[in-house]
Amino acid sequence: MDWEYEPREFAIGFDEDGNPAQFFRPDFYLPGDDLYIEITTMSQKLVTKKNKKVRLLGEFHPEIQCKVFYQRDYLNLLVKYGLAEPPDQDMPPVPTRMPGAPRIEDLGGDNTLAVG
């Protein structure tokens, strides 16, 4: 499988004049799948920052596909390909969605707005 390491940087934040001010460079690009991969095995607070960058990438560059591999995914790959022994402890949970404001359906409400 062909891959490239950090081949491209994307603007994900802009100043008041519309000039790029914040950038994101995913770890890998898989040209055969036209897919960027971001790997994060860091502490949870840093994972949240990476998730935000991937979310912003999707907002500003919807044509770009980027998947995040978390610590659990990385460790599973090491075991799968014989590069590490299975862990003795529980794996960290995989996030179920990108962080941000809760969605209405997550709060048990409906999509109507009460005007009163």
C-alpha positions in Angstrom: 0.0 0.0 0.0 1.4 3.4 -1.0 1.4 6.1 1.7 2.9 9.5 2.3 3.9 11.1 5.6 2.4 14.6 6.3 2.3 15.5 2.6 -0.1 18.5 2.9 -1.2 21.2 5.2 -4.8 22.5 5.3 -6.0 25.9 6.6 -8.6 25.3 9.3 -8.7 28.8 10.9 -8.7 32.3 9.5 -8.1 35.8 10.8 -10.6 38.7 10.5 -9.3 39.5 6.9 -9.8 35.9 5.8 -6.2 35.0 5.7 -5.2 31.5 6.9 -4.2 31.6 10.6 -4.4 28.0 11.8 -3.3 24.8 10.0 -3.7 21.1 10.3 -1.3 18.5 8.7 -2.7 14.9 9.0 -0.1 12.3 9.7 -0.5 10.1 6.6 -2.1 10.1 3.2 -3.1 6.9 1.4 -3.3 7.9 -2.3 -4.9 4.7 -3.3 -7.9 5.4 -1.0 -7.7 9.2 -1.2 -7.7 9.2 2.6 -5.8 11.1 5.3 -5.1 9.4 8.6 -4.4 11.1 11.9 -3.0 8.9 14.6 -3.3 10.0 18.2 -2.1 8.0 21.2 -1.8 10.9 23.6 -3.6 12.0 26.7 -7.4 12.5 26.4 -7.1 16.3 26.6 -4.8 16.3 23.5 -7.1 13.9 21.7 -9.9 16.4 22.1 -7.8 19.0 20.4 -7.0 16.7 17.5 -10.7 15.8 17.1 -11.4 19.5 16.9 -8.8 19.9 14.1 -10.3 17.0 12.2 -13.8 18.5 12.6 -12.6 21.9 11.3 -10.9 20.1 8.4 -14.2 18.6 7.5 -16.0 22.0 7.8 -13.5 24.0 5.7 -12.5 21.1 3.3 -15.5 18.8 2.9 -13.9 17.1 0.0 -11.1 15.8 2.2 -11.6 12.4 4.0 -9.7 12.1 7.2 -10.0 9.3 9.8 -8.6 9.4 13.3 -6.9 6.3 14.8 -6.9 6.4 18.6 -4.6 4.7 21.0 -6.9 1.6 21.1 -6.8 1.3 17.3 -3.0 1.7 17.3 -2.6 -1.0 20.0 -5.0 -3.4 18.2 -2.9 -3.0 14.9 0.3 -3.8 16.8 -1.2 -7.0 18.2 -2.9 -7.9 14.9 0.4 -7.8 13.0 2.5 -9.5 15.7 4.4 -6.3 16.7 3.2 -6.4 20.4 1.7 -8.8 22.9 -2.0 -8.3 23.8 -2.3 -5.8 26.7 -3.0 -7.0 30.2 -5.2 -4.0 31.1 -8.4 -2.6 29.6 -8.1 -0.6 26.5 -9.3 3.1 26.6 -12.8 3.5 25.2 -13.2 4.7 21.6 -15.0 8.0 21.3 -18.5 7.7 19.9 -18.7 11.1 18.3 -16.7 14.3 17.8 -16.7 16.7 20.8 -18.8 19.8 20.7 -22.2 21.0 21.8 -24.6 18.2 22.4 -27.1 17.5 19.7 -30.8 17.8 20.4 -31.3 14.0 19.9 -28.6 13.3 22.5 -30.6 15.4 25.0 -33.7 13.4 24.4 -35.6 16.3 22.7 -37.0 16.8 19.3 -36.0 19.2 16.6 -38.7 21.8 17.2 -38.1 25.2 18.7 -40.5 26.4 21.3 -41.4 30.0 20.7 -43.3 31.7 23.5 
